[in-house]
Each structure stands twice: as C-alpha cells, then as structure tokens.
Amino acid sequence: MARLGRALRAVPVPLALIAMIGLAGAVLGRVYAGPLLTWLVLGAAVGSVLVSVAARRLPSWLVAPVSVLAMAGWTAWSLRLTATRAELPGGLAEVAADAAANGIPRLLTAMIPVEPTPDTVLVPLVAAWLAGLAGAEVAMRAGRVLLGYLPPVLLYAAALYVVGPNADPAIGPTLALVAVAVLGLAVPAGGTAGADPAAGLDPAVRAAVRARLAAASAAGLAVVVGLVALLGPLLAGQVDGRPVDPRRYVEPPQVETLDENPLIRISGWALNPGQQLLDVRTQRSGPPGSAPAPDGGPGVADRPVPIRLAVLSDYDGVTWRVGATYRNAGRILPATAPAPDSTVETVRQEISVAGLSGRLLPAVATPREVTGARVAYDPTTGTLIRPEGLTPGLRYSVTSALETPDANLLGTADVPAGEEVARVLRVADGVPDPLRRLAAQLAESNGAPYARAAAVEQFLAEHYRLVADAPSGHAYPNLNFFLFGPRDAGGQRGTSEQFAAAFAVLGRLTGLPTRVVVGFRAAGDGPVRAGDAYAWPEVLFEGLGWVPFDPLPRPDEEPRPVEEDFRPAPEEPPPSEVPEPTVEPTATPQPAAAPGGPAGSGGPSTALLVGGGTGGVLLLVVAALLTLLLMRRSLTRGRLERGDPGQRIAGAWREVTDALRLAGHPVGGDLSASEVAARARAVLPFGADVEELAGLLNQTAFAPATATTEQAARAATTAGDYVAALRAARPWWRRLLWSVRPGPLRWHR
C-alpha cells in the first residue's frame, strides 16, 4: 500500500506538465486549420513526459538520448501524416529537410488559418517535446517542481506571442494553466508528505529550524504579494491591449522584377505566339438553376474564362507594378463573401506548366483551393506565387469561385472613395496635357461612373489598332505617343499592354479606381500559348467588386483617326488682320541726321539701351517676387500667430486648403471639414494628421471660446508639416514658385 501511495503521489506532477504543454498547443492551434496541431502537440507532451517517467531509474546522462530518439520517431510520423493530408509530393527525407530549413520563416509568414503541413508543425512539435523533457527531468528527478514548470510556461508564452493579435485573448486557457500548476504544486511529489523536517532533532535545534522555515515562508509570501501588487495592474492593463504581431518582423516571400511587372512580357509573347506556356484541363459548373442560353448560344459554363497571372495596382507614371504582400498558404485559401446579386461559378482546373517562367502561378479568379504545389497568396488581389519558382512539368489543381456581377446594376453603381481605395485612384505627377484633356472630354458628358468607363472603353476600341509588333512600354511618354502619335510614324497602334494601361490611366483621371490584369485566354481544354496572353483593365464599383472591361478593337472594324473625335487644345487667337488706324502727325518731323555726322550728335548706343532695359526689367521682376514672398509670409504669420486660439486654428485650416489649391487639388466650399481632411489624406497619404486639425476646426465652430493655446499651437504645427510635405511632393520648378504665387492673397475668404 505504501508503494501504491507513493506512486499515486507521483502522478500529479507528470499530469500537470502534460496538461500545461497541451494547453500551449491548444493556444497555438487557434490560428491553425482544424485540431490536428493540438493533438500532435499533446502527443509530444505525453511522449516526452512518459519517456522521462519510464527512464527515471536510468542515469541522467542517458535519458536525453533516449528521449531524443523517441522525439525523432514521433516527429517523423507527424511529418508523414501532415504531408499526406496536404498532398505534398516527395519522400520523407525531402519533406523533413525542407521543413527543417524553412520551418520558422514559413510559420511566421503563413496565411491564417495555417494549414498543418510539415514546415508549419515541425517547430511546435520539437519545442513541445523539449519542454516536456526539460520540465520532467527538473521536476521529477531533481525534485524542483516549480522550476520544472518553467519550460512549459515559456512554451505557452511563445505560443501566445506567435498567435499575436490574430485570435481572441486566451483568458480561459491561461486560467486553466494557472489552475493546473497550482494543483501540481498542492500535491507533494515525494513520499515524505506531511513529515516534519525538524523531527528527531534536539528541541533547541528544532525550534531554530522551525523559526527559519517560518521566516522563509513569510519572506516568500511577502515577495509574492509584492510582485502581485506591482505587476498585477500592469498585466491587467494589457488584457485589452493589442499584442505585437511577430509576422511584421519577417519578410514574406518576394517576387522577381519580371514578376513584379509582367505587363512588359506581353510584347515578347506577342512576337512568339506559338510558344506553349501551359496545358489546361477545365471543369466548370454554373450557379444553381443556371441553364443554357435561350438562343442556343453558349451557356454559363461554356463562355471563355480568362486565367489571371498578376494584378497590377500601383502606377508611378513609368511602370505598373503588382505591389502585393504574399503569405504562405495551405491548400484552403481565405474565402470572401460574394457581392450581393452576383452569380458565382465554380471552376476547377488542372494546369501543367510548359514554357512559363517566373514565380507567378496562373489561376482563374478567385482561387479557393490549390493542391499539388506549395503557394503563397495575396488576398487583396487574389494572386498566387510559387516561392520556389515555376518549372516545366509542374502540375497543380486550382478550384476557383468565379464571380459575375449583375449587369443590370452597373448603370447606377457608384465607385468607392477614401483611404481604402487611394492606391487605385492615385495619378502620378507628370501627366501629359493631352491625356488630361482627353479624359476631361470623355467625362464631361458621362456623369455616371459606368458611363465614363464605357466611354473610355469605346474610344480606345474605335480609334486604335491592335498589332503584335508594337514596342513595349506604358510610361506617360509611351501612352502619349500611343494615343496621339502620327499613324505614319507608329502612333495609334499597340498591344494589349498599351490598351489596358491607357484605359487605367484615363479612368483614374476621370475619378475611377482602376487596375491592370495580365493573364491568358483559355477557350477550353488544351494548350495555352504565348499568343493567348493579354492584359485587360478592371474598375471597382461599390457593391459589385472589380468589373473587367475590354478596350481592344473589334477585328472587323477599321479604326477611325483620333483627330475626328478628339478636340485639340485651343490655339492662341491670330493677330487681327485689320490695319491699325494711322495717326496723322501734328508737327513737322525733324530731318534725320545724315550718316557720318558728328560723333557727339548721337544718343546712347544700342547695346547700352538693351542692357539697361533688360536690367531694369530683371530688377522689377525680382522686386515683384520679393514683394510677393514677403506678403505670403506675412499672411501665414498673421493666420498662425495672431488672434485668439480659435482664429489661429481657422488660419491653420486656411493654410491647408490654400496648399491643396496650389497643388492642383482644390476643395469646394460645400464640403465639410471631415470630407476635406479625407481628401487631403488621399492626396498625401503619408502627410500630417489633418483629421485632428479638422476636429479642432469643428470644435471652434460648434463650441466657440473652448480652444486652448496648446491646441492652436498643435494646429499650426500640423498645418506647417502638411504644407511642407505637400510642397516637397511637387516638381522642383513648382516648389520654386510655391511661395511667390499670388493666389492665396486674393482668394475669397
């Protein structure tokens, strides 16, 4: 019975260690897809602790090698299980080597929910086993139970750190961890429970020992209470705080320059149209209740669907770029709710890579499941990459949800605005004047967003020619030559690169959020060749999502010259041909001096007159510029330094609105302060906090005399920082003229 009692008293500590490590696995498993990781970590906890319990009679130096061998077996079985479930190719050695080399970065860059794959479970399994080994050896062999709890607690803290803000606060598991630790400490682990450590000693020695034990217990209790008093409020204040996301410290997978701007590959593919890039097998199913077209034409599942390669959202006036942030993903990709009243079609494709290079992985929009290849995913654009790069013979399967908006809603749909779409509304500096005038002409008679987009689409399709030998390029000068260059010199002709880029730029100039997509036409099963590659633009509509447009000309239509429908810039009116009236002289003119007259009889020399006149004009110009500069600075000082705090806040706001007008972004008087602040943020996303200045202005308007001197000083600083940043973003010659433009001196207040 005594032996059984000692055995029962030895059970709580191993159970507590297993439970604490299992709770760490449960906390980490909240960002994983399914409960597999939690069970694998719990298995590692049970295995590591039981090995230490079974080997407690062995020498301490022999326990670690035995436990590591058991860990290798459990880890190999777990890697094989997860590789089989994820349908990853390759043998166990190859999978294990890849997981060991890339486990930590892939764990911290994986898209949530994380799929349990060899590279995302290896690190948690090894950490859990080592924590169980260290905790069991310290707690059971050395008898230091509290110190033995340190490895599981550190493992739990690491799990919380890895999860970060990507899951709800783990209050329940944390309380359970504390309860398990307390229960493990409450039950003695040895067979001397309840024994008096001073028994058998002399009375005087026994009294001294008991006094020391009491003092040590009191001191320990005081230390614990003090730590609770000091750290309790700090920890309580962190309950509702947002934890740090460790993923921001790890660089996600990157693409090569060729993949960052695949638009430049269109012209090369067009010159070699027979090159096979892919081989595709497609299965399509329309939405419930879909039926063939009533006229006998193609039904929902028969229409061609394009395969997307990349989505380009950023344009700096020189090149379009993807600008995506890719996260390692499992087979199941994050799903987004479809737009109301849209139809969703499921498209399943088996794709084999032939001659396509790079890292971008072609797929129909929007991918939901990928098998046969390890991928990274950008949910903003819905594009995929294979971090290892594409290789001939690579085979993978993609299941996509192809969304088609209700065409009847496009005519009345609006386009979004604000910071969320500032990226796809941004127009870089340096737009040629003909592009601006063409955009204004196309928009002046088309008020609705869809009508403007359709007008741009129709103009490009009717006036330009699609050719395969046009040179690549979509910078502002290239687009200006494509749109307005002489036909006999190569203008007004291009590949789909120029058509899509021109549509996107003209669309943004008319207020449409646009982007460019590069992909392939896939009419059905079979090879996809280089001649099937093309680019098309898309426009974002509220409630409908991204809608594609086709600005390419029809094959059977001859394009009309641009000059027939594009109004050129008005020229300066010619000088009047009516002769000016001749004024009759009222006095007899003096006879001109004959050549060779006396040298002293002539006036100043011509060079002297020209030099003096030029110098006088320059002095007048410099004096005028200095006067304007001083007047502008006096106006700014008067606004920001004179009057009560409310007047100074209003003056700071006028500095911001005048700066927007100087930068070519005037704001109307019908806009509220919050709307003007939102527009200012869209013009300069990384400028000063104009929203705070708008709040101060509203405060002075609705609660006069409540503004403080500190608020006025902060408003002046905010306005100065924003104006300086806005000025710095202008071209150098505009920065020189910024401070001497007379507009702010005369604009209506």
C-alpha positions, 0 to 999 in steps of 0.5 A: 500500500505504501508503494501504491501511495507513493506512486499515486503521489507521483502522478500529479506532477507528470499530469500537470506538465502534460496538461500545461504543454497541451494547453500551449498547443491548444493556444497555438492551434487557434490560428491553425486549420482544424485540431490536428496541431493540438493533438500532435502537440499533446502527443509530444507532451505525453511522449516526452513526459512518459519517456522521462517517467519510464527512464527515471531509474536510468542515469541522467546522462542517458535519458536525453538520448533516449528521449531524443530518439523517441522525439525523432520517431514521433516527429517523423510520423507527424511529418508523414501524416501532415504531408499526406493530408496536404498532398505534398509530393516527395519522400520523407527525407525531402519533406523533413529537410525542407521543413527543417530549413524553412520551418520558422520563416514559413510559420511566421509568414503563413496565411491564417488559418495555417494549414498543418503541413510539415514546415508549419508543425515541425517547430511546435512539435520539437519545442513541445517535446523539449519542454516536456523533457526539460520540465520532467527531468527538473521536476521529477528527478531533481525534485524542483517542481516549480522550476520544472514548470518553467519550460512549459510556461515559456512554451505557452508564452511563445505560443501566445506571442506567435498567435499575436493579435490574430485570435481572441485573448486566451483568458480561459486557457491561461486560467486553466494553466494557472489552475493546473500548476497550482494543483501540481504544486498542492500535491507533494511529489515525494513520499515524505508528505506531511513529515516534519523536517525538524523531527528527531532533532534536539528541541533547541535545534528544532525550534531554530529550524522551525523559526527559519522555515517560518521566516522563509515562508513569510519572506516568500509570501511577502515577495509574492504579494509584492510582485502581485501588487506591482505587476498585477495592474500592469498585466491587467492593463494589457488584457485589452491591449493589442499584442505585437504581431511577430509576422511584421518582423519577417519578410514574406516571400518576394517576387522577381522584377519580371514578376513584379511587372509582367505587363512588359512580357506581353510584347515578347509573347506577342512576337512568339505566339506559338510558344506553349506556356501551359496545358489546361484541363477545365471543369466548370459548373454554373450557379444553381438553376443556371441553364443554357442560353435561350438562343442556343448560344453558349451557356454559363459554363461554356463562355471563355474564362480568362486565367489571371497571372498578376494584378497590377495596382500601383502606377508611378507614371513609368511602370505598373507594378503588382505591389502585393504582400504574399503569405504562405498558404495551405491548400484552403485559401481565405474565402470572401463573401460574394457581392450581393446579386452576383452569380458565382461559378465554380471552376476547377482546373488542372494546369501543367506548366510548359514554357512559363517562367517566373514565380507567378502561378496562373489561376482563374479568379478567385482561387479557393483551393490549390493542391499539388504545389506549395503557394503563397497568396495575396488576398487583396488581389487574389494572386498566387506565387510559387516561392520556389519558382515555376518549372516545366512539368509542374502540375497543380489543381486550382478550384476557383469561385468565379464571380459575375456581377449583375449587369443590370446594376452597373448603370447606377453603381457608384465607385468607392472613395477614401483611404481604402481605395487611394492606391487605385485612384492615385495619378502620378505627377507628370501627366501629359496635357493631352491625356488630361484633356482627353479624359476631361472630354470623355467625362464631361458628358458621362456623369455616371461612373459606368458611363465614363468607363464605357466611354473610355472603353469605346474610344480606345476600341474605335480609334486604335489598332491592335498589332503584335509588333508594337514596342513595349512600354506604358510610361506617360511618354509611351501612352502619349505617343500611343494615343496621339502619335502620327499613324505614319510614324507608329502612333495609334497602334499597340498591344494589349499592354498599351490598351489596358494601361491607357484605359487605367490611366484615363479612368483614374483621371476621370475619378475611377479606381482602376487596375491592370490584369495580365493573364491568358485566354483559355477557350477550353481544354488544351494548350495555352500559348504565348499568343493567348496572353493579354492584359485587360483593365478592371474598375471597382464599383461599390457593391459589385467588386472589380468589373473587367472591361475590354478596350481592344478593337473589334477585328472587323472594324477599321479604326477611325483617326483620333483627330475626328473625335478628339478636340485639340487644345485651343490655339492662341487667337491670330493677330487681327488682320485689320490695319491699325488706324494711322495717326496723322502727325501734328508737327513737322518731323525733324530731318534725320541726321545724315550718316557720318555726322558728328560723333557727339550728335548721337544718343546712347548706343544700342547695346547700352539701351538693351542692357539697361532695359533688360536690367531694369526689367530683371530688377522689377521682376525680382522686386515683384517676387520679393514683394510677393514672398514677403506678403505670403509670409506675412499672411501665414504669420498673421493666420498662425500667430495672431488672434485668439486660439480659435482664429489661429486654428481657422488660419491653420485650416486656411493654410491647408486648403490654400496648399491643396489649391496650389497643388492642383487639388482644390476643395469646394466650399460645400464640403465639410471639414471631415470630407476635406481632411479625407481628401487631403489624406488621399492626396498625401497619404503619408502627410500630417494628421489633418483629421485632428486639425479638422476636429479642432476646426469643428470644435471652434465652430460648434463650441466657440471660446473652448480652444486652448493655446496648446491646441492652436499651437498643435494646429499650426504645427500640423498645418506647417508639416502638411504644407511642407510635405505637400510642397516637397511632393511637387516638381522642383520648378513648382516648389520654386514658385510655391511661395511667390504665387499670388493666389492665396492673397486674393482668394475669397475668404 
